[in-house]
Structures are given as C-alpha cells and as structure tokens.
Amino acid sequence: MFAVYAESFSTEDPLSGLVVGERPDPVAPDGWTTVTVKAASINHHDVWSLKGVGLKADRLPMILGCDAAGYDEDGNEVLVHAVISSPDWIGDETLDPKRSLLSELHQGTFADKVIVPKRNVIAKPASMSFAEAACLPTAWLTAYRMLFTQGGLKAGDSVLVQGAGGGVATALIVLARAGGLKVYATSRDEEKGKRALEIGAHEVFGSNERLPFKVDAVMETIGRATWEHSIRSLRPGGKLVTSGNTSGPNLDNAMLPHIFFLQLQVIGSTMGTRGELAALTQMLDATGKRPLIDREIPMTDAREGLAAVASGDVFGKIILTR
C-alpha cells in the first residue's frame, strides 16, 4: 500500500529521513480493525518523529501520522482516536503509563490503511467532511481537554491563548468562543493576529505584550518563549494549562514566587480520552463550528506539508487526502 514513513532520523534536516513510497498492507490482530484512510492531518509530532523524538530507531521504518478519518470495515464513516492504551487499562487512557500515540509503537495514519484497536474507532458526524474530522484526534482534542477538562472553564470565564496560528492554538480559539468564553490571543505575526480575530478571538495582542487586565486562564503550548508572560497575565488563583513546549523545554525563569504567592495553578494536559473525542465531535456538530484548515494536499505531497509545519508557515491544519 501507499505510505509516508520515517526511514531515518536527523535533527538538522528532519525531512531527509522521509520516504514517500510503499509499505506492506497491515494485518489486524484480534481486537483490532482496519480503517481505510481518506484524510489525515499533520501535527508537530510528525516533525519531532523525524528528528527521533519519541520514536526509537528499532521501530523504523515507521509510518507517520496520528490522525485519520475514513471508512471502517463495514463501510461506516469514522475517525480514529490516536491514543493507544494497554488492553487491560480502565479509565482515563491518557493516564496509562504504557500509553502511546499512533506512529510511536504502532504504524501511523499516513497510508492507505491503518490498524487500530476496535475501541479507538468512533462515528464521524455526517455533517463533517473527512478533512474536517481528521483535524480532531490530536490538535482539537488536545484543545478541548485543555479548556474544559483540565482548565474547567465555563461560559463567561476569560482565557488567553498564546501564539495564534498553529493547530492547537486555532482550535483553542474556536472552541473557547463556542463555549462562551472571553477569548484573547497573542501573535507575533500581524496577519495571523487578524485571522485570530476572524475565527473568534475578542482581542489580539503582540507576543509578550502586557495585557491591560488579568485572565482566568492561559493556554500554553509554546513554553520558554512565553512562560513568563503567561504567568504575569493570570489573576490570583488563575490557571496555566500547558500541553507543549515548541520553543524549548528548559525555563530560564520558572516564576516560582509568582506561582506560590498568587496561588496559581500550573496544570499539565496531554491529548484526551475517547469520551472527550466523542464529546468534541458532538459539540462541533451541535454548534456548526468547524476545524480551521490551512490547506488540503494529496498525501503524495506530504513532504510539502511537513516542511510547512516545520517552518511554522500554517494557520490551522494541513490535511493529507487520499
């Protein structure tokens, strides 16, 4: 079958290890099922994989991709939950210490077919295209959990989204507005700031620009470059929910005095559960809100899409179609 996969790693030139070619058809073991992929979305996770982060050399060659929407074995339209938990795990699968994402231990979704545990397949709403549904399992699910599960935010609360433009950030803006929140965002790019206003932000500020008010919560995916600004933007007792560190994991200033003196909460968040993915699809179906798609390109042009994500030249999600 056709597939896009990592054959080797390179921190300096990640795309040098990318192959667009053929791999053997997958065979589903007991308890697993085969999904025919119609659309898959690119995540930063795929670029990190090509750098050898989260993916071990003994797993190569590895088909990339966490997200997919397509047809199940009975011809039903479905989307795939990317978190693979232990077969005997009960409860929140994101807390399973042995969990993984597709394309880490198990082959990913940038292919004609992908095999997943049967419990990882959920129905796709008829109102949503395959491309839209393919945005949900990683970036949009991450945003949903950050806002409503880990953040515990409700209508009327205020939230700051750091770094408008990427898949998670745009999802945070759209979902927060749909949930009745007062939504603010930052951007270092004027054009991306304007687009953030178009998709639901009430106000947009420059990167690290001081806000004229304090917010109830900050959604943080950038890390070192925005951490201090995030802490300073919170009201006493506010929450910082973090799910990534695209600017680097090591903090020059953790702002500990601010955190304990103002009794701030710093909360980690990773992906989301199958139940949350189902709730997210229902929310979008009910509100009419849709994932923001930067562009749709054939899966054969995956190199172009991965290069755009690696450079940050996106606003929303890049979708690979079959």
Phi, psi and omega per residue, in radians:
M1 nan 2.785 3.056
F2 -1.220 2.492 3.125
A3 -2.769 2.717 3.051
V4 -2.027 2.064 -2.983
Y5 -2.486 2.798 3.063
A6 -1.567 2.219 3.113
E7 -1.851 -0.407 3.120
S8 -2.746 3.017 -3.108
F9 -1.974 2.652 2.976
S10 -2.762 2.141 3.103
T11 -1.316 -0.517 -3.105
E12 -1.450 -0.659 -3.105
D13 -2.382 1.336 -3.038
P14 -0.960 -0.660 -3.059
L15 -1.239 -0.178 3.121
S16 -1.179 -0.384 3.141
G17 -1.668 0.113 -3.091
L18 -1.534 2.386 3.070
V19 -2.200 2.304 3.019
V20 -1.923 1.865 -3.009
G21 -2.898 -2.331 -3.053
E22 -2.156 2.517 3.023
R23 -2.382 2.782 3.118
P24 -1.088 2.575 3.040
D25 -1.074 2.419 3.133
P26 -1.335 2.667 3.086
V27 -2.096 2.092 -3.066
A28 -1.361 2.163 3.045
P29 -1.311 3.089 3.109
D30 -0.988 2.377 3.127
G31 1.493 -0.091 3.119
W32 -1.954 2.902 -3.137
T33 -2.513 2.829 -3.123
T34 -1.814 2.288 3.062
V35 -1.974 2.243 3.039
T36 -1.459 2.073 -2.984
V37 -1.432 2.241 3.024
K38 -1.861 -0.510 3.120
A39 -2.670 2.527 3.076
A40 -2.479 2.579 -3.134
S41 -1.932 2.629 -3.138
I42 -1.561 2.398 3.080
N43 -2.160 2.821 3.025
H44 -1.009 -0.478 3.110
H45 -0.943 -0.637 -3.111
D46 -1.195 -0.657 3.086
V47 -1.194 -0.740 3.097
W48 -1.061 -0.675 3.123
S49 -1.041 -0.723 3.124
L50 -1.178 -0.323 3.048
K51 -1.560 -0.105 -3.127
G52 1.537 0.295 3.114
V53 -1.638 2.076 -3.135
G54 1.409 -0.013 3.130
L55 -2.297 2.186 -3.084
K56 -1.597 2.623 -3.083
A57 -1.045 -0.565 -3.117
D58 -1.266 -0.076 3.084
R59 -1.658 -0.111 -3.141
L60 -1.328 2.620 -0.086
P61 -1.268 2.492 -3.109
M62 -2.172 2.165 3.027
I63 -1.195 2.258 -3.110
L64 -1.392 3.003 3.041
G65 1.827 2.251 3.081
C66 -1.815 -0.531 -2.950
D67 -1.878 2.512 3.072
A68 -2.766 2.616 2.935
A69 -2.344 2.521 -3.101
G70 3.136 -2.503 -3.098
Y71 -2.028 2.415 3.025
D72 -1.435 -3.068 -3.048
E73 -1.173 -0.291 3.106
D74 -1.734 0.090 3.118
G75 1.501 0.172 3.107
N76 -1.407 2.556 3.087
E77 -1.383 2.184 -3.008
V78 -2.443 2.884 2.888
L79 -2.204 2.814 -2.986
V80 -1.916 2.281 2.993
H81 -1.432 2.211 -2.939
A82 -1.457 -0.255 -3.087
V83 -1.474 2.073 3.130
I84 -1.778 1.902 -3.137
S85 -1.705 2.971 3.117
S86 -1.111 2.539 -3.100
P87 -0.989 -0.548 -3.093
D88 -1.721 0.133 -3.108
W89 -1.297 2.338 3.110
I90 -2.089 2.372 3.123
G91 1.793 -2.791 -3.091
D92 -1.031 1.896 -3.047
E93 -1.200 -0.319 3.094
T94 -1.242 -0.246 3.124
L95 -1.664 -0.064 3.089
D96 -1.168 2.051 -3.110
P97 -1.120 -0.278 3.140
K98 -1.786 0.173 -3.116
R99 -1.171 2.788 3.008
S100 -2.582 2.968 3.016
L101 -1.805 2.650 2.974
L102 -0.896 2.445 -3.110
S103 1.464 0.150 3.003
E104 -1.832 -1.073 3.055
L105 -1.807 -0.501 -3.090
H106 -2.072 2.542 -3.077
Q107 -0.998 2.521 -3.005
G108 -1.570 -2.812 -2.887
T109 -1.803 -0.067 -3.138
F110 -1.433 1.202 -3.049
A111 -2.852 2.988 3.085
D112 -1.111 -0.601 -3.097
K113 -2.456 2.652 3.041
V114 -2.426 2.483 3.067
I115 -1.838 2.429 -3.111
V116 -2.537 2.780 3.008
P117 -0.999 2.494 -3.104
K118 -0.981 -0.589 -3.120
R119 -1.205 -0.223 -3.107
N120 -1.567 0.109 3.137
V121 -1.890 2.206 3.091
I122 -2.205 2.772 -3.080
A123 -1.199 2.444 3.035
K124 -1.591 2.267 3.072
P125 -1.047 2.440 -3.141
A126 -1.101 -0.425 -3.110
S127 -1.310 -0.145 -3.015
M128 -1.979 2.375 3.103
S129 -1.285 2.888 3.078
F130 -1.077 -0.701 -3.138
A131 -1.098 -0.749 3.117
E132 -1.131 -0.768 -3.123
A133 -1.122 -0.570 -3.117
A134 -1.202 -0.256 3.092
C135 -1.319 -0.355 -2.843
L136 -1.384 -0.759 -2.889
P137 -1.097 -0.401 3.122
T138 -1.966 -1.277 -3.028
A139 -1.100 -0.853 -3.064
W140 -1.289 -0.607 3.058
L141 -1.169 -0.718 3.079
T142 -1.010 -0.782 -3.137
A143 -1.125 -0.754 -3.135
Y144 -1.042 -0.815 -3.129
R145 -1.145 -0.714 3.130
M146 -1.015 -0.814 -3.064
L147 -1.276 -0.906 -2.864
F148 -1.809 -0.417 3.109
T149 -1.697 -1.117 -3.116
Q150 -1.276 -0.678 3.127
G151 -1.387 -0.454 -3.141
G152 1.031 0.531 -3.049
L153 -1.408 2.654 -3.112
K154 -2.400 2.925 -3.101
A155 -0.907 2.332 -3.136
G156 1.713 -0.346 3.091
D157 -1.247 2.779 3.118
S158 -1.919 2.499 -3.090
V159 -2.471 2.460 3.040
L160 -1.897 2.226 3.091
V161 -1.848 2.084 -3.114
Q162 -1.458 2.293 2.967
G163 1.316 1.103 3.136
A164 -1.040 2.380 3.063
G165 2.465 -0.861 -3.110
G166 -1.237 3.000 -3.076
G167 -1.045 -0.813 -3.137
V168 -1.198 -0.739 -3.103
A169 -1.102 -0.776 3.132
T170 -1.157 -0.654 3.080
A171 -1.099 -0.720 3.121
L172 -1.043 -0.755 -3.124
I173 -1.126 -0.849 -3.106
V174 -1.121 -0.806 -3.096
L175 -1.206 -0.678 3.124
A176 -1.100 -0.759 3.119
R177 -1.138 -0.717 3.126
A178 -1.118 -0.504 3.134
G179 -1.510 0.106 3.074
G180 1.435 0.367 3.141
L181 -1.553 2.755 2.965
K182 -1.494 2.058 -2.907
V183 -1.977 2.182 3.047
Y184 -2.118 2.692 -3.123
A185 -2.512 2.785 3.011
T186 -2.069 2.671 3.064
S187 -2.753 2.483 3.056
R188 -1.600 -0.046 -3.109
D189 -2.038 2.118 -3.058
E190 -1.061 -0.724 -3.120
E191 -1.145 -0.723 3.097
K192 -1.152 -0.587 3.070
G193 -1.093 -0.732 3.101
K194 -1.104 -0.711 -3.140
R195 -1.210 -0.553 3.076
A196 -1.084 -0.662 3.075
L197 -1.131 -0.673 -3.114
E198 -1.143 -0.572 -3.083
I199 -1.645 0.007 3.006
G200 2.455 -0.211 3.112
A201 -1.179 2.416 3.084
H202 -1.348 -0.664 3.087
E203 -2.541 2.627 3.106
V204 -2.214 2.414 -3.133
F205 -2.120 2.787 3.068
G206 -1.209 2.798 3.121
S207 -0.991 2.232 3.119
N208 1.094 0.268 3.040
E209 -1.291 2.335 -3.114
R210 -1.131 2.256 3.100
L211 -1.361 2.549 3.120
P212 -1.396 0.125 -3.120
F213 -2.712 2.982 3.076
K214 -1.848 2.608 -3.090
V215 -1.961 2.835 3.139
D216 -1.261 -0.572 -3.083
A217 -2.675 2.654 3.034
V218 -2.142 2.333 3.061
M219 -1.748 2.051 -2.943
E220 -2.081 2.080 3.056
T221 -2.175 0.004 -2.988
I222 -1.699 -0.764 3.086
G223 1.695 -2.242 -2.964
R224 -0.909 -0.739 -3.021
A225 -1.192 -0.407 -3.060
T226 -2.149 -0.033 -3.005
W227 -1.007 -0.877 -3.106
E228 -1.077 -0.734 3.112
H229 -1.091 -0.690 3.127
S230 -1.078 -0.820 -3.135
I231 -1.090 -0.763 -3.096
R232 -1.228 -0.299 -3.105
S233 -1.522 -0.135 -3.048
L234 -1.556 2.494 2.978
R235 -1.257 2.826 3.037
P236 -0.979 2.319 -3.110
G237 1.429 0.061 -3.100
G238 -1.277 3.009 -3.056
K239 -2.090 2.353 2.943
L240 -1.921 2.036 3.129
V241 -1.853 2.121 -3.051
T242 -2.081 2.360 3.128
S243 -2.319 0.168 -3.124
G244 -3.006 2.984 -3.137
N245 -2.600 1.085 -3.053
T246 -1.115 -0.358 3.115
S247 -1.658 0.060 3.122
G248 2.143 2.505 -3.015
P249 -1.457 -0.357 -3.013
N250 -1.609 2.236 -3.106
L251 -1.632 2.334 3.032
D252 -1.347 -0.521 -3.125
N253 -2.537 1.864 -3.096
A254 -1.333 -0.170 3.100
M255 1.088 0.614 -3.074
L256 -1.041 -0.711 3.120
P257 -1.041 -0.688 3.098
H258 -1.124 -0.727 -3.076
I259 -1.102 -0.828 -3.094
F260 -1.408 -0.592 -3.114
F261 -1.211 -0.675 3.136
L262 -1.609 0.053 3.117
Q263 0.932 0.816 3.108
L264 -1.356 2.710 3.097
Q265 -1.950 2.180 3.050
V266 -1.886 2.058 -2.953
I267 -2.166 2.202 3.047
G268 -1.439 2.641 3.127
S269 -2.594 2.334 -3.126
T270 -2.365 2.121 3.055
M271 0.862 -2.369 -3.132
G272 -3.068 3.028 -3.077
T273 -1.575 2.937 3.051
R274 -1.074 -0.687 3.120
G275 -1.099 -0.691 3.114
E276 -1.202 -0.617 3.089
L277 -1.130 -0.722 3.080
A278 -1.109 -0.731 3.129
A279 -1.138 -0.668 3.101
L280 -1.074 -0.815 -3.140
T281 -1.096 -0.658 3.120
Q282 -1.175 -0.671 3.115
M283 -1.086 -0.788 -3.132
L284 -1.181 -0.671 3.123
D285 -1.106 -0.703 -3.087
A286 -1.313 -0.650 -3.055
T287 -1.564 -0.317 -3.065
G288 1.404 0.010 3.078
K289 -1.243 2.590 -3.103
R290 -2.353 2.604 3.081
P291 -1.017 2.546 3.130
L292 -1.518 2.139 -3.107
I293 -1.876 2.120 3.095
D294 -1.206 -0.841 3.119
R295 -2.891 2.714 3.002
E296 -1.982 2.261 3.131
I297 -2.367 2.681 3.087
P298 -1.066 2.561 3.135
M299 -1.062 -0.416 3.084
T300 -1.129 -0.352 3.114
D301 -1.773 0.503 -3.084
A302 -0.999 -0.589 -3.122
R303 -1.027 -0.733 3.113
E304 -1.060 -0.777 -3.131
G305 -1.165 -0.729 3.124
L306 -1.140 -0.650 3.108
A307 -1.122 -0.673 3.128
A308 -1.152 -0.748 3.117
V309 -1.130 -0.738 -3.135
A310 -1.082 -0.581 -3.102
S311 -1.535 -0.189 -3.089
G312 1.424 0.227 -3.103
D313 -1.504 1.059 -3.113
V314 -2.517 2.722 2.925
F315 -2.444 1.674 -3.003
G316 1.831 -2.662 -3.026
K317 -1.886 2.519 2.989
I318 -1.709 2.199 -3.059
I319 -1.899 2.325 3.033
L320 -1.757 2.222 -3.062
T321 -2.012 2.666 3.055
R322 -2.132 nan nan
